């Protein structure tokens, strides 16, 4: 069988996958808080997904209401 030949490889792959899942879900509620810039980015990406890539701004947001970008 092919699985028996690569048992070490599949075991390592499963271990990495399980570690990744654990790191994603551990203390998940603490990481669900969005700051203002993250919420803005999410809204921009949502608009770009609905209306096309032309909705993405060429420059970032204004810094503290100034003309600095």
C-alpha positions as CSV (number, residue, x, y, z in Angstrom):
1,X,0.0,0.0,0.0
2,X,1.1,3.5,-0.7
3,X,0.0,4.8,2.7
4,X,2.3,2.4,4.6
5,X,5.3,3.6,2.6
6,X,4.6,7.2,3.4
7,X,3.2,6.8,6.9
8,X,5.8,9.2,8.4
9,X,4.9,11.8,5.8
10,X,1.2,11.6,6.3
11,X,1.6,11.6,10.1
12,X,3.7,14.8,9.9
13,X,1.1,16.4,7.6
14,X,-1.7,15.6,10.0
15,X,0.3,17.0,12.9
16,X,0.9,20.3,11.1
17,X,-2.8,20.5,10.1
18,X,-4.0,19.9,13.6
19,X,-1.5,22.4,15.0
20,X,-2.8,25.0,12.5
21,X,-6.4,24.3,13.4
22,X,-5.6,24.6,17.1
23,X,-3.8,27.9,16.6
24,X,-6.7,29.3,14.6
25,X,-9.4,28.4,17.2
26,X,-7.5,28.9,20.5
27,X,-8.8,32.1,22.2
28,X,-10.8,32.9,19.1
29,X,-13.1,35.3,20.9
30,X,-10.2,37.5,21.9
31,X,-9.2,38.1,18.3
32,X,-12.7,38.9,16.9
33,X,-12.4,42.6,18.0
34,X,-11.8,44.8,15.0
35,X,-10.2,48.2,15.3
36,X,-11.3,51.1,13.0
37,X,-8.7,50.5,10.3
38,X,-9.5,46.8,10.1
39,X,-13.3,47.5,9.8
40,X,-12.5,50.0,7.0
41,X,-10.4,47.5,5.2
42,X,-13.2,44.9,5.5
43,X,-15.7,47.3,4.0
44,X,-13.4,48.2,1.2
45,X,-12.7,44.5,0.3
46,X,-16.5,43.8,0.5
47,X,-17.2,46.6,-1.9
48,X,-14.5,45.4,-4.3
49,X,-15.9,41.8,-4.2
50,X,-19.3,43.1,-5.1
51,X,-18.5,45.8,-7.6
52,X,-15.1,44.7,-9.1
53,X,-11.5,45.6,-8.5
54,X,-12.1,49.2,-9.7
55,X,-13.5,49.9,-6.2
56,X,-10.2,49.5,-4.5
57,X,-8.5,52.9,-3.7
58,X,-5.2,53.7,-5.3
59,X,-3.9,55.3,-2.1
60,X,-4.5,54.6,1.6
61,X,-6.8,56.6,3.9
62,X,-6.0,60.2,5.0
63,X,-4.0,60.4,8.2
64,X,-5.9,62.2,10.9
65,X,-7.9,64.3,8.5
66,X,-4.8,65.8,6.7
67,X,-3.8,65.4,3.1
68,X,-1.0,63.0,4.2
69,X,-1.6,59.5,2.8
